[in-house]
Amino acid sequence: MSVCSRRTGVDIRDFEQIDRFLRDTKPDVVVNAAAHVGGIAYNAQRPVAIYEDNLLIGFNLVRAAAGRTGKFVNIMPNCTYPGVAEVYSEPGWWDGPMDETVLTYGMPRKALWVQTWAYAQESRLSSIHLVLPNLYGPRDHFDPIRSHALGALIRKIVDAHLDGYAVVTIWGTGRPVREWMFVEDAAEGIAEAVEVYNSIDILNLGWGRGWTISEIAERIRSAVGWRGEFVYDTSRPDGAPQKVLDVSRMHAALKWRPRVNLDEGIRRTVAWYRNWREREMQQHGR
């Protein structure tokens, strides 16, 4: 298996670089998990870069993969669904606009489906498209601006516990419902779909249930052992009110199911972040 990213020396935004990489590696399957992504705050700060980078990543990768790979696997966020939908079911994927807070990230991923569909009309590329909920786990983004809600909350609550703070501020009302899946489950689900799923129709992968931001915060509080107070900054945006996937098509198509429940996943992620924080502080002499 070959890994391609800027960290490994390949910038997919440059067509010549990704074209050369695929020409040299000759992969049977290309899994597109590349993205310029962040939470609501980050999306608001960098809308042009997020839109243009993700557009280039997808456009160049499909062009380079066409004719060179047996299957192209596009990993998509659940924010590509209409923002007002309460349950995200695959037949309703085109039924309305995305929430404005995620438009610059979601639209390039949705356009990528159209691009692969066009290539399929000329028999130049076979593709599948997997829609995932928010992911979390070790090595996630934990920066308060760049991360999604769960990672940001883990950092805030662990830091408050270790540094002796009595209050943690949470953006929004705490009422939005989000579905979360542990990163190892996501990797297993993608691998299963690569083996057995062959339709260009999108396929949701996930638990099929969600938790409010307030519930997530309380579960993290319990895992950390912090006893302070949550304050909700309602001047900040909530985003879409609910993001929960309908996984009935997944149950019919795959034998796979996610295994790491939310409490276990949070516990493992909290432990990783605490160890990382301790190493960082030792390295910088704090």
BALUM-449955 format. One record per residue (C-alpha): x, y, z; residue in three letters. Coordinates in steps of 0.2 Angstrom, whole numbers, plus 2048, in hexadecimal, padded with zeros to 3 digits. Example, Ala and Ser with C-alpha at 12.3 -4.5 7.8 and 13.67 -1.06 7.14 Angstrom:
// residues 2
<site><u>83E</u><v>7EA</v><w>827</w><residuo>ALA</residuo></site>
<site><u>844</u><v>7FB</v><w>824</w><residuo>SER</residuo></site>
//
This chain:
// residues 286
<site><u>800</u><v>800</v><w>800</w><residuo>MET</residuo></site>
<site><u>807</u><v>811</v><w>7FB</w><residuo>SER</residuo></site>
<site><u>802</u><v>821</v><w>805</w><residuo>VAL</residuo></site>
<site><u>801</u><v>832</v><w>7FC</w><residuo>CYS</residuo></site>
<site><u>801</u><v>843</v><w>805</w><residuo>SER</residuo></site>
<site><u>80A</u><v>853</v><w>806</w><residuo>ARG</residuo></site>
<site><u>813</u><v>84B</v><w>815</w><residuo>ARG</residuo></site>
<site><u>81A</u><v>83D</v><w>80A</w><residuo>THR</residuo></site>
<site><u>81F</u><v>84A</v><w>7FD</w><residuo>GLY</residuo></site>
<site><u>810</u><v>84A</v><w>7F1</w><residuo>VAL</residuo></site>
<site><u>805</u><v>859</v><w>7EF</w><residuo>ASP</residuo></site>
<site><u>7F5</u><v>853</v><w>7E7</w><residuo>ILE</residuo></site>
<site><u>7F0</u><v>865</v><w>7E2</w><residuo>ARG</residuo></site>
<site><u>7FE</u><v>864</v><w>7D5</w><residuo>ASP</residuo></site>
<site><u>7F8</u><v>858</v><w>7C7</w><residuo>PHE</residuo></site>
<site><u>809</u><v>854</v><w>7C2</w><residuo>GLU</residuo></site>
<site><u>80E</u><v>84E</v><w>7D3</w><residuo>GLN</residuo></site>
<site><u>7FF</u><v>842</v><w>7D6</w><residuo>ILE</residuo></site>
<site><u>800</u><v>83C</v><w>7C3</w><residuo>ASP</residuo></site>
<site><u>812</u><v>837</v><w>7C6</w><residuo>ARG</residuo></site>
<site><u>80E</u><v>82F</v><w>7D6</w><residuo>PHE</residuo></site>
<site><u>800</u><v>824</v><w>7CF</w><residuo>LEU</residuo></site>
<site><u>80A</u><v>820</v><w>7BF</w><residuo>ARG</residuo></site>
<site><u>819</u><v>81A</v><w>7CA</w><residuo>ASP</residuo></site>
<site><u>80E</u><v>810</v><w>7D7</w><residuo>THR</residuo></site>
<site><u>801</u><v>808</v><w>7CC</w><residuo>LYS</residuo></site>
<site><u>7F4</u><v>806</v><w>7D9</w><residuo>PRO</residuo></site>
<site><u>7E5</u><v>7FA</v><w>7D8</w><residuo>ASP</residuo></site>
<site><u>7DB</u><v>805</v><w>7E3</w><residuo>VAL</residuo></site>
<site><u>7DC</u><v>817</v><w>7E7</w><residuo>VAL</residuo></site>
<site><u>7D4</u><v>81D</v><w>7F7</w><residuo>VAL</residuo></site>
<site><u>7D1</u><v>830</v><w>7F7</w><residuo>ASN</residuo></site>
<site><u>7D2</u><v>835</v><w>80A</w><residuo>ALA</residuo></site>
<site><u>7DB</u><v>845</v><w>806</w><residuo>ALA</residuo></site>
<site><u>7D4</u><v>856</v><w>80B</w><residuo>ALA</residuo></site>
<site><u>7D6</u><v>867</v><w>812</w><residuo>HIS</residuo></site>
<site><u>7CA</u><v>867</v><w>820</w><residuo>VAL</residuo></site>
<site><u>7C6</u><v>86E</v><w>831</w><residuo>GLY</residuo></site>
<site><u>7B7</u><v>873</v><w>83C</w><residuo>GLY</residuo></site>
<site><u>7AB</u><v>881</v><w>83B</w><residuo>ILE</residuo></site>
<site><u>7B7</u><v>88E</v><w>841</w><residuo>ALA</residuo></site>
<site><u>7C4</u><v>888</v><w>835</w><residuo>TYR</residuo></site>
<site><u>7B8</u><v>888</v><w>826</w><residuo>ASN</residuo></site>
<site><u>7B3</u><v>89A</v><w>82A</w><residuo>ALA</residuo></site>
<site><u>7C6</u><v>89F</v><w>82A</w><residuo>GLN</residuo></site>
<site><u>7CC</u><v>897</v><w>81A</w><residuo>ARG</residuo></site>
<site><u>7BD</u><v>895</v><w>80E</w><residuo>PRO</residuo></site>
<site><u>7C7</u><v>898</v><w>7FE</w><residuo>VAL</residuo></site>
<site><u>7D5</u><v>88D</v><w>802</w><residuo>ALA</residuo></site>
<site><u>7CA</u><v>87F</v><w>808</w><residuo>ILE</residuo></site>
<site><u>7BF</u><v>880</v><w>7F8</w><residuo>TYR</residuo></site>
<site><u>7CD</u><v>881</v><w>7EC</w><residuo>GLU</residuo></site>
<site><u>7D9</u><v>874</v><w>7F4</w><residuo>ASP</residuo></site>
<site><u>7CB</u><v>867</v><w>7F5</w><residuo>ASN</residuo></site>
<site><u>7C5</u><v>86B</v><w>7E3</w><residuo>LEU</residuo></site>
<site><u>7D7</u><v>868</v><w>7DD</w><residuo>LEU</residuo></site>
<site><u>7DA</u><v>859</v><w>7E7</w><residuo>ILE</residuo></site>
<site><u>7CB</u><v>850</v><w>7E1</w><residuo>GLY</residuo></site>
<site><u>7CD</u><v>856</v><w>7CF</w><residuo>PHE</residuo></site>
<site><u>7DF</u><v>851</v><w>7CD</w><residuo>ASN</residuo></site>
<site><u>7DD</u><v>841</v><w>7D5</w><residuo>LEU</residuo></site>
<site><u>7CF</u><v>83B</v><w>7CA</w><residuo>VAL</residuo></site>
<site><u>7D8</u><v>840</v><w>7BB</w><residuo>ARG</residuo></site>
<site><u>7E8</u><v>837</v><w>7C0</w><residuo>ALA</residuo></site>
<site><u>7DF</u><v>828</v><w>7C6</w><residuo>ALA</residuo></site>
<site><u>7D4</u><v>825</v><w>7B6</w><residuo>ALA</residuo></site>
<site><u>7DB</u><v>817</v><w>7AC</w><residuo>GLY</residuo></site>
<site><u>7E8</u><v>812</v><w>7B9</w><residuo>ARG</residuo></site>
<site><u>7DE</u><v>80A</v><w>7C7</w><residuo>THR</residuo></site>
<site><u>7D0</u><v>7FD</v><w>7C9</w><residuo>GLY</residuo></site>
<site><u>7C6</u><v>807</v><w>7D6</w><residuo>LYS</residuo></site>
<site><u>7C6</u><v>819</v><w>7DC</w><residuo>PHE</residuo></site>
<site><u>7BF</u><v>81A</v><w>7EE</w><residuo>VAL</residuo></site>
<site><u>7B9</u><v>82C</v><w>7F2</w><residuo>ASN</residuo></site>
<site><u>7B7</u><v>82F</v><w>805</w><residuo>ILE</residuo></site>
<site><u>7AA</u><v>83D</v><w>808</w><residuo>MET</residuo></site>
<site><u>7A4</u><v>846</v><w>818</w><residuo>PRO</residuo></site>
<site><u>791</u><v>845</v><w>81D</w><residuo>ASN</residuo></site>
<site><u>791</u><v>858</v><w>81B</w><residuo>CYS</residuo></site>
<site><u>78E</u><v>855</v><w>808</w><residuo>THR</residuo></site>
<site><u>77C</u><v>851</v><w>80D</w><residuo>TYR</residuo></site>
<site><u>76F</u><v>85F</v><w>80D</w><residuo>PRO</residuo></site>
<site><u>771</u><v>869</v><w>81D</w><residuo>GLY</residuo></site>
<site><u>75F</u><v>868</v><w>823</w><residuo>VAL</residuo></site>
<site><u>75D</u><v>855</v><w>821</w><residuo>ALA</residuo></site>
<site><u>75A</u><v>84D</v><w>832</w><residuo>GLU</residuo></site>
<site><u>760</u><v>83C</v><w>82C</w><residuo>VAL</residuo></site>
<site><u>76D</u><v>83A</v><w>81E</w><residuo>TYR</residuo></site>
<site><u>766</u><v>82D</v><w>812</w><residuo>SER</residuo></site>
<site><u>76F</u><v>82A</v><w>802</w><residuo>GLU</residuo></site>
<site><u>760</u><v>82D</v><w>7F6</w><residuo>PRO</residuo></site>
<site><u>75E</u><v>83E</v><w>7FE</w><residuo>GLY</residuo></site>
<site><u>770</u><v>843</v><w>7FA</w><residuo>TRP</residuo></site>
<site><u>76B</u><v>850</v><w>7ED</w><residuo>TRP</residuo></site>
<site><u>75C</u><v>856</v><w>7F5</w><residuo>ASP</residuo></site>
<site><u>762</u><v>867</v><w>7FB</w><residuo>GLY</residuo></site>
<site><u>770</u><v>873</v><w>7FF</w><residuo>PRO</residuo></site>
<site><u>77E</u><v>86F</v><w>80B</w><residuo>MET</residuo></site>
<site><u>77F</u><v>879</v><w>81B</w><residuo>ASP</residuo></site>
<site><u>789</u><v>889</v><w>817</w><residuo>GLU</residuo></site>
<site><u>796</u><v>886</v><w>825</w><residuo>THR</residuo></site>
<site><u>79C</u><v>877</v><w>81B</w><residuo>VAL</residuo></site>
<site><u>799</u><v>87C</v><w>809</w><residuo>LEU</residuo></site>
<site><u>7AB</u><v>87F</v><w>804</w><residuo>THR</residuo></site>
<site><u>7B0</u><v>86E</v><w>80A</w><residuo>TYR</residuo></site>
<site><u>7A1</u><v>864</v><w>805</w><residuo>GLY</residuo></site>
<site><u>79E</u><v>86B</v><w>7F3</w><residuo>MET</residuo></site>
<site><u>7AF</u><v>865</v><w>7EC</w><residuo>PRO</residuo></site>
<site><u>7AC</u><v>853</v><w>7F3</w><residuo>ARG</residuo></site>
<site><u>79B</u><v>853</v><w>7EB</w><residuo>LYS</residuo></site>
<site><u>7A2</u><v>85A</v><w>7DB</w><residuo>ALA</residuo></site>
<site><u>7AE</u><v>84B</v><w>7DB</w><residuo>LEU</residuo></site>
<site><u>7A0</u><v>83F</v><w>7DA</w><residuo>TRP</residuo></site>
<site><u>79A</u><v>848</v><w>7CA</w><residuo>VAL</residuo></site>
<site><u>7AC</u><v>847</v><w>7C3</w><residuo>GLN</residuo></site>
<site><u>7AD</u><v>834</v><w>7C6</w><residuo>THR</residuo></site>
<site><u>79C</u><v>832</v><w>7BF</w><residuo>TRP</residuo></site>
<site><u>7A1</u><v>83B</v><w>7AF</w><residuo>ALA</residuo></site>
<site><u>7B1</u><v>830</v><w>7AE</w><residuo>TYR</residuo></site>
<site><u>7A6</u><v>820</v><w>7B0</w><residuo>ALA</residuo></site>
<site><u>79C</u><v>825</v><w>7A1</w><residuo>GLN</residuo></site>
<site><u>7AB</u><v>823</v><w>796</w><residuo>GLU</residuo></site>
<site><u>7B0</u><v>813</v><w>7A0</w><residuo>SER</residuo></site>
<site><u>7C0</u><v>81B</v><w>7A6</w><residuo>ARG</residuo></site>
<site><u>7BE</u><v>819</v><w>7B9</w><residuo>LEU</residuo></site>
<site><u>7B4</u><v>80E</v><w>7C5</w><residuo>SER</residuo></site>
<site><u>7B1</u><v>817</v><w>7D6</w><residuo>SER</residuo></site>
<site><u>7A7</u><v>815</v><w>7E6</w><residuo>ILE</residuo></site>
<site><u>7A3</u><v>823</v><w>7F2</w><residuo>HIS</residuo></site>
<site><u>7A2</u><v>820</v><w>805</w><residuo>LEU</residuo></site>
<site><u>79A</u><v>82D</v><w>810</w><residuo>VAL</residuo></site>
<site><u>7A1</u><v>82D</v><w>822</w><residuo>LEU</residuo></site>
<site><u>79B</u><v>836</v><w>832</w><residuo>PRO</residuo></site>
<site><u>7A8</u><v>841</v><w>83B</w><residuo>ASN</residuo></site>
<site><u>7B7</u><v>837</v><w>840</w><residuo>LEU</residuo></site>
<site><u>7C1</u><v>837</v><w>850</w><residuo>TYR</residuo></site>
<site><u>7D0</u><v>82E</v><w>858</w><residuo>GLY</residuo></site>
<site><u>7E2</u><v>82F</v><w>85B</w><residuo>PRO</residuo></site>
<site><u>7EC</u><v>83B</v><w>850</w><residuo>ARG</residuo></site>
<site><u>7DD</u><v>845</v><w>84D</w><residuo>ASP</residuo></site>
<site><u>7DE</u><v>858</v><w>84B</w><residuo>HIS</residuo></site>
<site><u>7DC</u><v>85F</v><w>85D</w><residuo>PHE</residuo></site>
<site><u>7DF</u><v>871</v><w>859</w><residuo>ASP</residuo></site>
<site><u>7D0</u><v>87B</v><w>85F</w><residuo>PRO</residuo></site>
<site><u>7CE</u><v>883</v><w>84E</w><residuo>ILE</residuo></site>
<site><u>7D3</u><v>875</v><w>842</w><residuo>ARG</residuo></site>
<site><u>7CA</u><v>867</v><w>84B</w><residuo>SER</residuo></site>
<site><u>7B8</u><v>861</v><w>84B</w><residuo>HIS</residuo></site>
<site><u>7AE</u><v>862</v><w>85A</w><residuo>ALA</residuo></site>
<site><u>7B3</u><v>852</v><w>863</w><residuo>LEU</residuo></site>
<site><u>7C6</u><v>854</v><w>861</w><residuo>GLY</residuo></site>
<site><u>7C4</u><v>867</v><w>866</w><residuo>ALA</residuo></site>
<site><u>7BA</u><v>862</v><w>876</w><residuo>LEU</residuo></site>
<site><u>7C7</u><v>854</v><w>87A</w><residuo>ILE</residuo></site>
<site><u>7D5</u><v>861</v><w>87A</w><residuo>ARG</residuo></site>
<site><u>7CB</u><v>86E</v><w>883</w><residuo>LYS</residuo></site>
<site><u>7C5</u><v>862</v><w>891</w><residuo>ILE</residuo></site>
<site><u>7D6</u><v>859</v><w>893</w><residuo>VAL</residuo></site>
<site><u>7DF</u><v>869</v><w>894</w><residuo>ASP</residuo></site>
<site><u>7D3</u><v>871</v><w>8A0</w><residuo>ALA</residuo></site>
<site><u>7D5</u><v>861</v><w>8AB</w><residuo>HIS</residuo></site>
<site><u>7E8</u><v>861</v><w>8AB</w><residuo>LEU</residuo></site>
<site><u>7EA</u><v>874</v><w>8AC</w><residuo>ASP</residuo></site>
<site><u>7DD</u><v>877</v><w>8BA</w><residuo>GLY</residuo></site>
<site><u>7D0</u><v>881</v><w>8B0</w><residuo>TYR</residuo></site>
<site><u>7BE</u><v>880</v><w>8B7</w><residuo>ALA</residuo></site>
<site><u>7B5</u><v>886</v><w>8A7</w><residuo>VAL</residuo></site>
<site><u>7B5</u><v>87F</v><w>895</w><residuo>VAL</residuo></site>
<site><u>7AC</u><v>889</v><w>887</w><residuo>THR</residuo></site>
<site><u>7A3</u><v>880</v><w>87A</w><residuo>ILE</residuo></site>
<site><u>79E</u><v>888</v><w>869</w><residuo>TRP</residuo></site>
<site><u>78B</u><v>889</v><w>866</w><residuo>GLY</residuo></site>
<site><u>77C</u><v>882</v><w>86F</w><residuo>THR</residuo></site>
<site><u>782</u><v>871</v><w>872</w><residuo>GLY</residuo></site>
<site><u>772</u><v>86A</v><w>86A</w><residuo>ARG</residuo></site>
<site><u>778</u><v>865</v><w>858</w><residuo>PRO</residuo></site>
<site><u>779</u><v>852</v><w>856</w><residuo>VAL</residuo></site>
<site><u>788</u><v>84A</v><w>84E</w><residuo>ARG</residuo></site>
<site><u>78D</u><v>838</v><w>84A</w><residuo>GLU</residuo></site>
<site><u>79F</u><v>833</v><w>84E</w><residuo>TRP</residuo></site>
<site><u>7A9</u><v>824</v><w>848</w><residuo>MET</residuo></site>
<site><u>7BA</u><v>81E</v><w>84F</w><residuo>PHE</residuo></site>
<site><u>7C7</u><v>81F</v><w>842</w><residuo>VAL</residuo></site>
<site><u>7CC</u><v>80D</v><w>842</w><residuo>GLU</residuo></site>
<site><u>7BA</u><v>808</v><w>83F</w><residuo>ASP</residuo></site>
<site><u>7BA</u><v>814</v><w>830</w><residuo>ALA</residuo></site>
<site><u>7C9</u><v>80C</v><w>829</w><residuo>ALA</residuo></site>
<site><u>7C2</u><v>7FA</v><w>82B</w><residuo>GLU</residuo></site>
<site><u>7B1</u><v>800</v><w>823</w><residuo>GLY</residuo></site>
<site><u>7BA</u><v>808</v><w>814</w><residuo>ILE</residuo></site>
<site><u>7C4</u><v>7F8</v><w>811</w><residuo>ALA</residuo></site>
<site><u>7B4</u><v>7ED</v><w>812</w><residuo>GLU</residuo></site>
<site><u>7AC</u><v>7F8</v><w>805</w><residuo>ALA</residuo></site>
<site><u>7BB</u><v>7F8</v><w>7F9</w><residuo>VAL</residuo></site>
<site><u>7B9</u><v>7E5</v><w>7F9</w><residuo>GLU</residuo></site>
<site><u>7A7</u><v>7E3</v><w>7F6</w><residuo>VAL</residuo></site>
<site><u>79E</u><v>7F3</v><w>7F1</w><residuo>TYR</residuo></site>
<site><u>79F</u><v>7F8</v><w>7DF</w><residuo>ASN</residuo></site>
<site><u>791</u><v>805</v><w>7DB</w><residuo>SER</residuo></site>
<site><u>794</u><v>817</v><w>7D8</w><residuo>ILE</residuo></site>
<site><u>784</u><v>81B</v><w>7E3</w><residuo>ASP</residuo></site>
<site><u>78A</u><v>822</v><w>7F3</w><residuo>ILE</residuo></site>
<site><u>78B</u><v>817</v><w>803</w><residuo>LEU</residuo></site>
<site><u>78A</u><v>81D</v><w>815</w><residuo>ASN</residuo></site>
<site><u>796</u><v>815</v><w>822</w><residuo>LEU</residuo></site>
<site><u>793</u><v>818</v><w>834</w><residuo>GLY</residuo></site>
<site><u>789</u><v>814</v><w>844</w><residuo>TRP</residuo></site>
<site><u>778</u><v>81C</v><w>83E</w><residuo>GLY</residuo></site>
<site><u>776</u><v>826</v><w>84E</w><residuo>ARG</residuo></site>
<site><u>77C</u><v>836</v><w>855</w><residuo>GLY</residuo></site>
<site><u>780</u><v>83F</v><w>865</w><residuo>TRP</residuo></site>
<site><u>77D</u><v>852</v><w>86A</w><residuo>THR</residuo></site>
<site><u>78D</u><v>85C</v><w>86D</w><residuo>ILE</residuo></site>
<site><u>788</u><v>85D</v><w>87F</w><residuo>SER</residuo></site>
<site><u>787</u><v>84A</v><w>880</w><residuo>GLU</residuo></site>
<site><u>798</u><v>849</v><w>878</w><residuo>ILE</residuo></site>
<site><u>79F</u><v>856</v><w>885</w><residuo>ALA</residuo></site>
<site><u>798</u><v>84C</v><w>893</w><residuo>GLU</residuo></site>
<site><u>7A0</u><v>83C</v><w>88E</w><residuo>ARG</residuo></site>
<site><u>7B1</u><v>844</v><w>88B</w><residuo>ILE</residuo></site>
<site><u>7AF</u><v>84C</v><w>89D</w><residuo>ARG</residuo></site>
<site><u>7AC</u><v>83B</v><w>8A4</w><residuo>SER</residuo></site>
<site><u>7BB</u><v>833</v><w>89B</w><residuo>ALA</residuo></site>
<site><u>7C7</u><v>841</v><w>8A0</w><residuo>VAL</residuo></site>
<site><u>7C0</u><v>842</v><w>8B2</w><residuo>GLY</residuo></site>
<site><u>7BE</u><v>855</v><w>8B1</w><residuo>TRP</residuo></site>
<site><u>7B1</u><v>85D</v><w>8BC</w><residuo>ARG</residuo></site>
<site><u>7B0</u><v>86F</v><w>8B6</w><residuo>GLY</residuo></site>
<site><u>7A2</u><v>879</v><w>8AD</w><residuo>GLU</residuo></site>
<site><u>79D</u><v>87A</v><w>89B</w><residuo>PHE</residuo></site>
<site><u>798</u><v>88B</v><w>894</w><residuo>VAL</residuo></site>
<site><u>790</u><v>88C</v><w>883</w><residuo>TYR</residuo></site>
<site><u>794</u><v>89A</v><w>878</w><residuo>ASP</residuo></site>
<site><u>784</u><v>89C</v><w>86E</w><residuo>THR</residuo></site>
<site><u>78B</u><v>8AA</v><w>864</w><residuo>SER</residuo></site>
<site><u>795</u><v>89D</v><w>85A</w><residuo>ARG</residuo></site>
<site><u>78C</u><v>893</v><w>84C</w><residuo>PRO</residuo></site>
<site><u>785</u><v>881</v><w>84F</w><residuo>ASP</residuo></site>
<site><u>786</u><v>87B</v><w>83D</w><residuo>GLY</residuo></site>
<site><u>779</u><v>86F</v><w>837</w><residuo>ALA</residuo></site>
<site><u>76D</u><v>86A</v><w>845</w><residuo>PRO</residuo></site>
<site><u>76F</u><v>857</v><w>842</w><residuo>GLN</residuo></site>
<site><u>77B</u><v>84C</v><w>838</w><residuo>LYS</residuo></site>
<site><u>777</u><v>839</v><w>839</w><residuo>VAL</residuo></site>
<site><u>779</u><v>82C</v><w>82C</w><residuo>LEU</residuo></site>
<site><u>76C</u><v>820</v><w>826</w><residuo>ASP</residuo></site>
<site><u>776</u><v>810</v><w>825</w><residuo>VAL</residuo></site>
<site><u>769</u><v>804</v><w>81F</w><residuo>SER</residuo></site>
<site><u>772</u><v>803</v><w>80E</w><residuo>ARG</residuo></site>
<site><u>782</u><v>7FF</v><w>817</w><residuo>MET</residuo></site>
<site><u>77A</u><v>7F1</v><w>820</w><residuo>HIS</residuo></site>
<site><u>774</u><v>7E9</v><w>810</w><residuo>ALA</residuo></site>
<site><u>784</u><v>7EB</v><w>807</w><residuo>ALA</residuo></site>
<site><u>791</u><v>7E7</v><w>813</w><residuo>LEU</residuo></site>
<site><u>795</u><v>7DB</v><w>821</w><residuo>LYS</residuo></site>
<site><u>79E</u><v>7E8</v><w>82B</w><residuo>TRP</residuo></site>
<site><u>798</u><v>7F2</v><w>83A</w><residuo>ARG</residuo></site>
<site><u>7A2</u><v>7FE</v><w>844</w><residuo>PRO</residuo></site>
<site><u>7A8</u><v>7F7</v><w>855</w><residuo>ARG</residuo></site>
<site><u>7B0</u><v>805</v><w>860</w><residuo>VAL</residuo></site>
<site><u>7A2</u><v>80D</v><w>86A</w><residuo>ASN</residuo></site>
<site><u>7A2</u><v>81F</v><w>86E</w><residuo>LEU</residuo></site>
<site><u>7A8</u><v>81E</v><w>880</w><residuo>ASP</residuo></site>
<site><u>7B6</u><v>812</v><w>87B</w><residuo>GLU</residuo></site>
<site><u>7BB</u><v>81D</v><w>86D</w><residuo>GLY</residuo></site>
<site><u>7BB</u><v>82C</v><w>877</w><residuo>ILE</residuo></site>
<site><u>7C5</u><v>823</v><w>885</w><residuo>ARG</residuo></site>
<site><u>7D3</u><v>81E</v><w>878</w><residuo>ARG</residuo></site>
<site><u>7D4</u><v>82F</v><w>870</w><residuo>THR</residuo></site>
<site><u>7D5</u><v>838</v><w>881</w><residuo>VAL</residuo></site>
<site><u>7E3</u><v>82C</v><w>886</w><residuo>ALA</residuo></site>
<site><u>7EC</u><v>830</v><w>876</w><residuo>TRP</residuo></site>
<site><u>7EA</u><v>843</v><w>877</w><residuo>TYR</residuo></site>
<site><u>7F0</u><v>843</v><w>88A</w><residuo>ARG</residuo></site>
<site><u>800</u><v>839</v><w>885</w><residuo>ASN</residuo></site>
<site><u>803</u><v>844</v><w>876</w><residuo>TRP</residuo></site>
<site><u>801</u><v>854</v><w>881</w><residuo>ARG</residuo></site>
<site><u>80D</u><v>84D</v><w>88E</w><residuo>GLU</residuo></site>
<site><u>81A</u><v>849</v><w>880</w><residuo>ARG</residuo></site>
<site><u>818</u><v>85B</v><w>879</w><residuo>GLU</residuo></site>
<site><u>81A</u><v>863</v><w>88A</w><residuo>MET</residuo></site>
<site><u>82A</u><v>859</v><w>88E</w><residuo>GLN</residuo></site>
<site><u>831</u><v>85D</v><w>87D</w><residuo>GLN</residuo></site>
<site><u>82F</u><v>86F</v><w>880</w><residuo>HIS</residuo></site>
<site><u>834</u><v>86F</v><w>892</w><residuo>GLY</residuo></site>
<site><u>824</u><v>874</v><w>89A</w><residuo>ARG</residuo></site>
//
